[in-house]
Amino acid sequence: MFHYYNGLKISYEKIGKGNPIVFLHGWGCSLDIFKSIADRISSKYCVYLIDLPGFGRSSEPDVALDVVGVTKVVNSLIESNRLKNIVLVGHSYGGRIASEYANRYGNVSKLILIDSAGIKRFSIKKFIKIRLYKLKKWFYKTFKNVMKYNELVTNSGSVDYVNSSFIMKKMLVYAVNYNQRKVFKNICCETLIIWGECDKSTPLKDGKLINRLIKGSELVVIPDSGHFPFVDNYCYFMKVFESYLGV
């Protein structure tokens, strides 16, 4: 199925019957990553799996969207399907969107954040790295060293950044630079935070901080798993997930 919003074509799937539960995937992924979970809970929940803008079968926006912009797209789809009091699940980048939605629109009975992004920390090492990058970029551009300039721009940044289109690169920069500590503080719905014990992309200390910021939230650490605990330790994850939902 497709939802259309401001020229965007958003792909989504609806599985099962019952109260609505909406899943938002992480950067570089698609709704397919949640299929095994959706099939397992579809007898009790009406599951909505969404391809966020620029991922899966959803179109890429003509202009880069920040976290708030992507959240508006998600809200438009939720409103068009007339979903109320949803359970909202977000992994990594999807956790950013889920948190923003819960803060801005309410309409969430339960929020489940899985290794969520959203915490921005100051790092001297990262600061120096960025300053050196900008200096090199300026130098190559000023002295018209096109080959070195293109090589620097193409190969700098994370794997997600390097593999993204120009528009998606800007969207990733918007997301990474958006510190959501105040957003987490303002969330008032029931919240479960699930985290991979060995996550290196969004470390466990971020999960613990989010747990402190969201009043009344619960943190569960999944052993022997990294950034994708629902893949690395599926059985353990599902015991926690289903217990929380009462499935």
ChimeraX commands (.cxc) that place a marker at each C-alpha (Angstrom):
marker #1 position 0.00,0.00,0.00 radius 0.5
marker #1 position 1.02,3.61,-0.51 radius 0.5
marker #1 position 0.30,6.87,1.25 radius 0.5
marker #1 position 0.85,10.20,-0.53 radius 0.5
marker #1 position 1.97,13.33,1.27 radius 0.5
marker #1 position 3.31,16.55,-0.29 radius 0.5
marker #1 position 4.57,14.72,-3.37 radius 0.5
marker #1 position 6.05,11.85,-1.37 radius 0.5
marker #1 position 5.04,8.25,-2.02 radius 0.5
marker #1 position 5.22,6.36,1.29 radius 0.5
marker #1 position 5.12,2.57,1.25 radius 0.5
marker #1 position 3.53,0.72,4.15 radius 0.5
marker #1 position 2.02,-2.66,5.00 radius 0.5
marker #1 position -0.90,-3.54,7.24 radius 0.5
marker #1 position -0.87,-6.98,8.86 radius 0.5
marker #1 position -3.34,-8.59,11.28 radius 0.5
marker #1 position -6.27,-7.34,13.34 radius 0.5
marker #1 position -6.61,-5.67,16.72 radius 0.5
marker #1 position -5.26,-2.53,18.35 radius 0.5
marker #1 position -2.82,-0.59,16.14 radius 0.5
marker #1 position 0.94,-0.93,16.54 radius 0.5
marker #1 position 3.25,1.08,14.27 radius 0.5
marker #1 position 6.88,0.18,13.53 radius 0.5
marker #1 position 9.55,2.65,12.37 radius 0.5
marker #1 position 12.85,1.22,11.11 radius 0.5
marker #1 position 16.40,2.52,11.43 radius 0.5
marker #1 position 18.62,4.29,8.91 radius 0.5
marker #1 position 19.51,2.21,5.85 radius 0.5
marker #1 position 16.79,-0.35,6.59 radius 0.5
marker #1 position 13.20,-0.85,5.48 radius 0.5
marker #1 position 9.93,-2.17,6.87 radius 0.5
marker #1 position 11.05,-5.69,5.92 radius 0.5
marker #1 position 13.32,-5.83,8.96 radius 0.5
marker #1 position 10.25,-6.09,11.24 radius 0.5
marker #1 position 8.35,-8.71,9.21 radius 0.5
marker #1 position 9.13,-11.64,11.55 radius 0.5
marker #1 position 7.94,-9.65,14.58 radius 0.5
marker #1 position 4.82,-8.47,12.76 radius 0.5
marker #1 position 3.82,-11.99,11.71 radius 0.5
marker #1 position 4.23,-13.23,15.26 radius 0.5
marker #1 position 2.00,-10.60,16.90 radius 0.5
marker #1 position -0.53,-10.13,14.07 radius 0.5
marker #1 position -3.15,-12.32,15.79 radius 0.5
marker #1 position -3.42,-9.74,18.59 radius 0.5
marker #1 position -2.44,-6.47,16.89 radius 0.5
marker #1 position -3.08,-4.65,13.64 radius 0.5
marker #1 position 0.52,-4.04,12.62 radius 0.5
marker #1 position 1.55,-1.09,10.45 radius 0.5
marker #1 position 5.05,-1.30,8.95 radius 0.5
marker #1 position 6.25,1.92,7.33 radius 0.5
marker #1 position 9.09,2.62,4.90 radius 0.5
marker #1 position 10.38,6.01,6.00 radius 0.5
marker #1 position 11.06,8.61,3.25 radius 0.5
marker #1 position 13.98,7.57,1.03 radius 0.5
marker #1 position 14.02,3.95,2.21 radius 0.5
marker #1 position 12.51,0.70,1.00 radius 0.5
marker #1 position 9.79,1.38,-1.56 radius 0.5
marker #1 position 9.15,4.95,-0.37 radius 0.5
marker #1 position 10.27,7.81,-2.57 radius 0.5
marker #1 position 13.14,10.11,-1.71 radius 0.5
marker #1 position 12.09,13.69,-0.96 radius 0.5
marker #1 position 13.09,16.46,-3.35 radius 0.5
marker #1 position 14.21,18.54,-0.38 radius 0.5
marker #1 position 15.97,17.08,2.66 radius 0.5
marker #1 position 13.68,16.56,5.64 radius 0.5
marker #1 position 14.80,16.97,9.23 radius 0.5
marker #1 position 13.46,14.79,12.06 radius 0.5
marker #1 position 10.42,17.02,12.53 radius 0.5
marker #1 position 9.69,16.87,8.79 radius 0.5
marker #1 position 9.83,13.07,8.70 radius 0.5
marker #1 position 7.63,12.95,11.81 radius 0.5
marker #1 position 5.01,15.03,9.98 radius 0.5
marker #1 position 5.01,12.45,7.18 radius 0.5
marker #1 position 4.45,9.64,9.69 radius 0.5
marker #1 position 1.69,11.63,11.40 radius 0.5
marker #1 position -0.03,12.15,8.05 radius 0.5
marker #1 position -0.09,8.39,7.42 radius 0.5
marker #1 position -1.36,7.66,10.94 radius 0.5
marker #1 position -4.11,10.27,10.60 radius 0.5
marker #1 position -5.15,9.01,7.14 radius 0.5
marker #1 position -5.66,5.54,8.64 radius 0.5
marker #1 position -7.51,7.05,11.62 radius 0.5
marker #1 position -5.32,5.29,14.15 radius 0.5
marker #1 position -5.86,6.15,17.81 radius 0.5
marker #1 position -3.90,5.33,20.98 radius 0.5
marker #1 position -1.23,3.48,19.05 radius 0.5
marker #1 position 1.66,1.43,20.32 radius 0.5
marker #1 position 4.66,3.04,18.62 radius 0.5
marker #1 position 7.92,1.15,18.07 radius 0.5
marker #1 position 11.08,2.81,16.79 radius 0.5
marker #1 position 14.55,1.39,16.19 radius 0.5
marker #1 position 17.63,3.64,15.98 radius 0.5
marker #1 position 16.74,6.48,13.56 radius 0.5
marker #1 position 13.14,5.28,13.78 radius 0.5
marker #1 position 13.44,5.81,17.53 radius 0.5
marker #1 position 14.17,9.46,16.86 radius 0.5
marker #1 position 10.99,9.76,14.82 radius 0.5
marker #1 position 8.94,7.78,17.34 radius 0.5
marker #1 position 10.13,9.97,20.22 radius 0.5
marker #1 position 9.41,13.14,18.27 radius 0.5
marker #1 position 5.93,11.86,17.42 radius 0.5
marker #1 position 5.13,10.94,21.04 radius 0.5
marker #1 position 6.26,14.38,22.16 radius 0.5
marker #1 position 4.49,16.40,19.44 radius 0.5
marker #1 position 1.28,14.51,18.77 radius 0.5
marker #1 position 0.59,12.32,21.78 radius 0.5
marker #1 position -1.82,9.62,20.53 radius 0.5
marker #1 position 0.57,6.97,21.92 radius 0.5
marker #1 position -0.57,4.45,24.51 radius 0.5
marker #1 position 2.85,2.79,24.69 radius 0.5
marker #1 position 6.22,3.79,23.27 radius 0.5
marker #1 position 8.91,1.18,22.63 radius 0.5
marker #1 position 12.38,2.47,21.80 radius 0.5
marker #1 position 14.96,-0.04,20.53 radius 0.5
marker #1 position 18.60,1.15,20.61 radius 0.5
marker #1 position 17.25,4.59,19.81 radius 0.5
marker #1 position 19.30,7.45,18.44 radius 0.5
marker #1 position 18.70,10.96,19.74 radius 0.5
marker #1 position 21.48,11.61,22.25 radius 0.5
marker #1 position 24.19,13.96,21.03 radius 0.5
marker #1 position 27.39,13.99,23.06 radius 0.5
marker #1 position 30.34,16.36,22.78 radius 0.5
marker #1 position 33.58,14.62,21.82 radius 0.5
marker #1 position 36.93,16.41,21.55 radius 0.5
marker #1 position 38.18,13.70,19.17 radius 0.5
marker #1 position 35.14,14.11,16.92 radius 0.5
marker #1 position 35.39,17.91,17.12 radius 0.5
marker #1 position 39.01,17.85,15.94 radius 0.5
marker #1 position 38.17,15.38,13.17 radius 0.5
marker #1 position 35.40,17.65,11.87 radius 0.5
marker #1 position 37.62,20.74,12.02 radius 0.5
marker #1 position 40.37,18.96,10.06 radius 0.5
marker #1 position 37.82,17.80,7.49 radius 0.5
marker #1 position 36.53,21.35,6.99 radius 0.5
marker #1 position 40.08,22.69,6.73 radius 0.5
marker #1 position 41.05,20.13,4.09 radius 0.5
marker #1 position 37.84,20.78,2.21 radius 0.5
marker #1 position 38.51,24.52,2.20 radius 0.5
marker #1 position 42.13,23.98,1.10 radius 0.5
marker #1 position 41.30,21.66,-1.82 radius 0.5
marker #1 position 38.47,23.91,-2.97 radius 0.5
marker #1 position 40.53,27.11,-2.71 radius 0.5
marker #1 position 43.46,25.66,-4.66 radius 0.5
marker #1 position 41.17,23.88,-7.12 radius 0.5
marker #1 position 42.39,20.36,-6.42 radius 0.5
marker #1 position 39.22,18.76,-7.77 radius 0.5
marker #1 position 40.40,15.17,-7.49 radius 0.5
marker #1 position 41.43,15.46,-3.84 radius 0.5
marker #1 position 38.27,17.44,-3.02 radius 0.5
marker #1 position 35.97,14.82,-4.53 radius 0.5
marker #1 position 37.91,12.01,-2.87 radius 0.5
marker #1 position 37.64,13.72,0.53 radius 0.5
marker #1 position 33.90,14.40,0.22 radius 0.5
marker #1 position 33.15,10.91,-1.14 radius 0.5
marker #1 position 35.07,8.94,1.48 radius 0.5
marker #1 position 34.50,11.01,4.61 radius 0.5
marker #1 position 31.85,10.12,7.17 radius 0.5
marker #1 position 30.17,6.94,8.34 radius 0.5
marker #1 position 29.24,4.05,6.06 radius 0.5
marker #1 position 25.61,5.27,6.18 radius 0.5
marker #1 position 26.72,8.73,5.07 radius 0.5
marker #1 position 29.04,7.55,2.30 radius 0.5
marker #1 position 26.37,5.24,0.88 radius 0.5
marker #1 position 23.64,7.90,0.85 radius 0.5
marker #1 position 22.51,10.20,-1.96 radius 0.5
marker #1 position 23.02,13.95,-1.67 radius 0.5
marker #1 position 19.51,14.51,-0.24 radius 0.5
marker #1 position 19.77,11.60,2.18 radius 0.5
marker #1 position 23.22,12.80,3.32 radius 0.5
marker #1 position 21.65,16.11,4.32 radius 0.5
marker #1 position 18.85,14.29,6.13 radius 0.5
marker #1 position 21.38,12.20,8.05 radius 0.5
marker #1 position 23.31,15.33,9.04 radius 0.5
marker #1 position 20.08,16.97,10.25 radius 0.5
marker #1 position 19.28,13.90,12.33 radius 0.5
marker #1 position 22.74,13.43,13.86 radius 0.5
marker #1 position 22.98,17.09,14.84 radius 0.5
marker #1 position 19.55,17.13,16.50 radius 0.5
marker #1 position 19.92,16.63,20.23 radius 0.5
marker #1 position 16.62,15.21,21.54 radius 0.5
marker #1 position 17.29,15.34,25.27 radius 0.5
marker #1 position 14.47,17.87,25.77 radius 0.5
marker #1 position 12.18,15.71,23.62 radius 0.5
marker #1 position 12.83,12.68,25.84 radius 0.5
marker #1 position 12.19,14.79,28.95 radius 0.5
marker #1 position 8.77,15.82,27.63 radius 0.5
marker #1 position 7.55,12.31,26.81 radius 0.5
marker #1 position 4.80,11.35,29.26 radius 0.5
marker #1 position 3.41,8.09,27.84 radius 0.5
marker #1 position 4.31,4.62,29.13 radius 0.5
marker #1 position 7.72,3.79,27.67 radius 0.5
marker #1 position 9.85,0.66,27.36 radius 0.5
marker #1 position 13.48,1.05,26.28 radius 0.5
marker #1 position 15.14,-2.07,24.87 radius 0.5
marker #1 position 18.90,-2.06,24.29 radius 0.5
marker #1 position 21.55,-4.40,22.95 radius 0.5
marker #1 position 24.19,-4.97,25.59 radius 0.5
marker #1 position 27.08,-4.68,23.11 radius 0.5
marker #1 position 25.73,-1.91,20.88 radius 0.5
marker #1 position 28.57,0.18,19.43 radius 0.5
marker #1 position 26.44,2.43,17.21 radius 0.5
marker #1 position 24.28,3.81,20.01 radius 0.5
marker #1 position 26.06,2.67,23.20 radius 0.5
marker #1 position 24.22,1.39,26.25 radius 0.5
marker #1 position 25.10,4.58,28.15 radius 0.5
marker #1 position 22.71,6.39,25.75 radius 0.5
marker #1 position 19.95,3.95,26.65 radius 0.5
marker #1 position 20.57,4.54,30.35 radius 0.5
marker #1 position 20.45,8.30,29.83 radius 0.5
marker #1 position 17.19,8.10,27.86 radius 0.5
marker #1 position 15.82,5.93,30.67 radius 0.5
marker #1 position 16.63,8.70,33.16 radius 0.5
marker #1 position 15.21,11.42,30.91 radius 0.5
marker #1 position 11.84,9.73,30.23 radius 0.5
marker #1 position 10.02,9.77,33.53 radius 0.5
marker #1 position 8.73,6.35,34.59 radius 0.5
marker #1 position 10.33,4.50,31.66 radius 0.5
marker #1 position 11.74,0.99,31.95 radius 0.5
marker #1 position 15.05,-0.18,30.47 radius 0.5
marker #1 position 15.69,-3.80,29.50 radius 0.5
marker #1 position 19.14,-4.83,28.27 radius 0.5
marker #1 position 19.31,-7.72,25.79 radius 0.5
marker #1 position 22.45,-9.85,26.34 radius 0.5
marker #1 position 24.70,-11.06,23.52 radius 0.5
marker #1 position 23.39,-8.48,21.08 radius 0.5
marker #1 position 24.45,-5.29,19.38 radius 0.5
marker #1 position 22.53,-2.55,17.57 radius 0.5
marker #1 position 19.92,-5.01,16.29 radius 0.5
marker #1 position 18.86,-7.01,19.39 radius 0.5
marker #1 position 15.71,-8.26,17.63 radius 0.5
marker #1 position 18.02,-9.95,15.12 radius 0.5
marker #1 position 21.04,-10.86,17.29 radius 0.5
marker #1 position 19.02,-12.39,20.13 radius 0.5
marker #1 position 15.54,-12.78,18.66 radius 0.5
marker #1 position 14.13,-15.24,21.22 radius 0.5
marker #1 position 15.17,-13.19,24.24 radius 0.5
marker #1 position 13.98,-9.99,22.57 radius 0.5
marker #1 position 10.56,-11.45,21.78 radius 0.5
marker #1 position 10.07,-12.67,25.36 radius 0.5
marker #1 position 10.60,-9.10,26.56 radius 0.5
marker #1 position 8.58,-7.56,23.74 radius 0.5
marker #1 position 5.58,-9.87,24.03 radius 0.5
marker #1 position 5.58,-9.73,27.82 radius 0.5
marker #1 position 5.37,-5.93,27.68 radius 0.5
marker #1 position 2.52,-6.05,25.14 radius 0.5
marker #1 position 0.71,-8.80,27.00 radius 0.5
marker #1 position 0.67,-11.06,23.96 radius 0.5
marker link #1:1,2 radius 0.2
marker link #1:2,3 radius 0.2
marker link #1:3,4 radius 0.2
marker link #1:4,5 radius 0.2
marker link #1:5,6 radius 0.2
marker link #1:6,7 radius 0.2
marker link #1:7,8 radius 0.2
marker link #1:8,9 radius 0.2
marker link #1:9,10 radius 0.2
marker link #1:10,11 radius 0.2
marker link #1:11,12 radius 0.2
marker link #1:12,13 radius 0.2
marker link #1:13,14 radius 0.2
marker link #1:14,15 radius 0.2
marker link #1:15,16 radius 0.2
marker link #1:16,17 radius 0.2
marker link #1:17,18 radius 0.2
marker link #1:18,19 radius 0.2
marker link #1:19,20 radius 0.2
marker link #1:20,21 radius 0.2
marker link #1:21,22 radius 0.2
marker link #1:22,23 radius 0.2
marker link #1:23,24 radius 0.2
marker link #1:24,25 radius 0.2
marker link #1:25,26 radius 0.2
marker link #1:26,27 radius 0.2
marker link #1:27,28 radius 0.2
marker link #1:28,29 radius 0.2
marker link #1:29,30 radius 0.2
marker link #1:30,31 radius 0.2
marker link #1:31,32 radius 0.2
marker link #1:32,33 radius 0.2
marker link #1:33,34 radius 0.2
marker link #1:34,35 radius 0.2
marker link #1:35,36 radius 0.2
marker link #1:36,37 radius 0.2
marker link #1:37,38 radius 0.2
marker link #1:38,39 radius 0.2
marker link #1:39,40 radius 0.2
marker link #1:40,41 radius 0.2
marker link #1:41,42 radius 0.2
marker link #1:42,43 radius 0.2
marker link #1:43,44 radius 0.2
marker link #1:44,45 radius 0.2
marker link #1:45,46 radius 0.2
marker link #1:46,47 radius 0.2
marker link #1:47,48 radius 0.2
marker link #1:48,49 radius 0.2
marker link #1:49,50 radius 0.2
marker link #1:50,51 radius 0.2
marker link #1:51,52 radius 0.2
marker link #1:52,53 radius 0.2
marker link #1:53,54 radius 0.2
marker link #1:54,55 radius 0.2
marker link #1:55,56 radius 0.2
marker link #1:56,57 radius 0.2
marker link #1:57,58 radius 0.2
marker link #1:58,59 radius 0.2
marker link #1:59,60 radius 0.2
marker link #1:60,61 radius 0.2
marker link #1:61,62 radius 0.2
marker link #1:62,63 radius 0.2
marker link #1:63,64 radius 0.2
marker link #1:64,65 radius 0.2
marker link #1:65,66 radius 0.2
marker link #1:66,67 radius 0.2
marker link #1:67,68 radius 0.2
marker link #1:68,69 radius 0.2
marker link #1:69,70 radius 0.2
marker link #1:70,71 radius 0.2
marker link #1:71,72 radius 0.2
marker link #1:72,73 radius 0.2
marker link #1:73,74 radius 0.2
marker link #1:74,75 radius 0.2
marker link #1:75,76 radius 0.2
marker link #1:76,77 radius 0.2
marker link #1:77,78 radius 0.2
marker link #1:78,79 radius 0.2
marker link #1:79,80 radius 0.2
marker link #1:80,81 radius 0.2
marker link #1:81,82 radius 0.2
marker link #1:82,83 radius 0.2
marker link #1:83,84 radius 0.2
marker link #1:84,85 radius 0.2
marker link #1:85,86 radius 0.2
marker link #1:86,87 radius 0.2
marker link #1:87,88 radius 0.2
marker link #1:88,89 radius 0.2
marker link #1:89,90 radius 0.2
marker link #1:90,91 radius 0.2
marker link #1:91,92 radius 0.2
marker link #1:92,93 radius 0.2
marker link #1:93,94 radius 0.2
marker link #1:94,95 radius 0.2
marker link #1:95,96 radius 0.2
marker link #1:96,97 radius 0.2
marker link #1:97,98 radius 0.2
marker link #1:98,99 radius 0.2
marker link #1:99,100 radius 0.2
marker link #1:100,101 radius 0.2
marker link #1:101,102 radius 0.2
marker link #1:102,103 radius 0.2
marker link #1:103,104 radius 0.2
marker link #1:104,105 radius 0.2
marker link #1:105,106 radius 0.2
marker link #1:106,107 radius 0.2
marker link #1:107,108 radius 0.2
marker link #1:108,109 radius 0.2
marker link #1:109,110 radius 0.2
marker link #1:110,111 radius 0.2
marker link #1:111,112 radius 0.2
marker link #1:112,113 radius 0.2
marker link #1:113,114 radius 0.2
marker link #1:114,115 radius 0.2
marker link #1:115,116 radius 0.2
marker link #1:116,117 radius 0.2
marker link #1:117,118 radius 0.2
marker link #1:118,119 radius 0.2
marker link #1:119,120 radius 0.2
marker link #1:120,121 radius 0.2
marker link #1:121,122 radius 0.2
marker link #1:122,123 radius 0.2
marker link #1:123,124 radius 0.2
marker link #1:124,125 radius 0.2
marker link #1:125,126 radius 0.2
marker link #1:126,127 radius 0.2
marker link #1:127,128 radius 0.2
marker link #1:128,129 radius 0.2
marker link #1:129,130 radius 0.2
marker link #1:130,131 radius 0.2
marker link #1:131,132 radius 0.2
marker link #1:132,133 radius 0.2
marker link #1:133,134 radius 0.2
marker link #1:134,135 radius 0.2
marker link #1:135,136 radius 0.2
marker link #1:136,137 radius 0.2
marker link #1:137,138 radius 0.2
marker link #1:138,139 radius 0.2
marker link #1:139,140 radius 0.2
marker link #1:140,141 radius 0.2
marker link #1:141,142 radius 0.2
marker link #1:142,143 radius 0.2
marker link #1:143,144 radius 0.2
marker link #1:144,145 radius 0.2
marker link #1:145,146 radius 0.2
marker link #1:146,147 radius 0.2
marker link #1:147,148 radius 0.2
marker link #1:148,149 radius 0.2
marker link #1:149,150 radius 0.2
marker link #1:150,151 radius 0.2
marker link #1:151,152 radius 0.2
marker link #1:152,153 radius 0.2
marker link #1:153,154 radius 0.2
marker link #1:154,155 radius 0.2
marker link #1:155,156 radius 0.2
marker link #1:156,157 radius 0.2
marker link #1:157,158 radius 0.2
marker link #1:158,159 radius 0.2
marker link #1:159,160 radius 0.2
marker link #1:160,161 radius 0.2
marker link #1:161,162 radius 0.2
marker link #1:162,163 radius 0.2
marker link #1:163,164 radius 0.2
marker link #1:164,165 radius 0.2
marker link #1:165,166 radius 0.2
marker link #1:166,167 radius 0.2
marker link #1:167,168 radius 0.2
marker link #1:168,169 radius 0.2
marker link #1:169,170 radius 0.2
marker link #1:170,171 radius 0.2
marker link #1:171,172 radius 0.2
marker link #1:172,173 radius 0.2
marker link #1:173,174 radius 0.2
marker link #1:174,175 radius 0.2
marker link #1:175,176 radius 0.2
marker link #1:176,177 radius 0.2
marker link #1:177,178 radius 0.2
marker link #1:178,179 radius 0.2
marker link #1:179,180 radius 0.2
marker link #1:180,181 radius 0.2
marker link #1:181,182 radius 0.2
marker link #1:182,183 radius 0.2
marker link #1:183,184 radius 0.2
marker link #1:184,185 radius 0.2
marker link #1:185,186 radius 0.2
marker link #1:186,187 radius 0.2
marker link #1:187,188 radius 0.2
marker link #1:188,189 radius 0.2
marker link #1:189,190 radius 0.2
marker link #1:190,191 radius 0.2
marker link #1:191,192 radius 0.2
marker link #1:192,193 radius 0.2
marker link #1:193,194 radius 0.2
marker link #1:194,195 radius 0.2
marker link #1:195,196 radius 0.2
marker link #1:196,197 radius 0.2
marker link #1:197,198 radius 0.2
marker link #1:198,199 radius 0.2
marker link #1:199,200 radius 0.2
marker link #1:200,201 radius 0.2
marker link #1:201,202 radius 0.2
marker link #1:202,203 radius 0.2
marker link #1:203,204 radius 0.2
marker link #1:204,205 radius 0.2
marker link #1:205,206 radius 0.2
marker link #1:206,207 radius 0.2
marker link #1:207,208 radius 0.2
marker link #1:208,209 radius 0.2
marker link #1:209,210 radius 0.2
marker link #1:210,211 radius 0.2
marker link #1:211,212 radius 0.2
marker link #1:212,213 radius 0.2
marker link #1:213,214 radius 0.2
marker link #1:214,215 radius 0.2
marker link #1:215,216 radius 0.2
marker link #1:216,217 radius 0.2
marker link #1:217,218 radius 0.2
marker link #1:218,219 radius 0.2
marker link #1:219,220 radius 0.2
marker link #1:220,221 radius 0.2
marker link #1:221,222 radius 0.2
marker link #1:222,223 radius 0.2
marker link #1:223,224 radius 0.2
marker link #1:224,225 radius 0.2
marker link #1:225,226 radius 0.2
marker link #1:226,227 radius 0.2
marker link #1:227,228 radius 0.2
marker link #1:228,229 radius 0.2
marker link #1:229,230 radius 0.2
marker link #1:230,231 radius 0.2
marker link #1:231,232 radius 0.2
marker link #1:232,233 radius 0.2
marker link #1:233,234 radius 0.2
marker link #1:234,235 radius 0.2
marker link #1:235,236 radius 0.2
marker link #1:236,237 radius 0.2
marker link #1:237,238 radius 0.2
marker link #1:238,239 radius 0.2
marker link #1:239,240 radius 0.2
marker link #1:240,241 radius 0.2
marker link #1:241,242 radius 0.2
marker link #1:242,243 radius 0.2
marker link #1:243,244 radius 0.2
marker link #1:244,245 radius 0.2
marker link #1:245,246 radius 0.2
marker link #1:246,247 radius 0.2
view
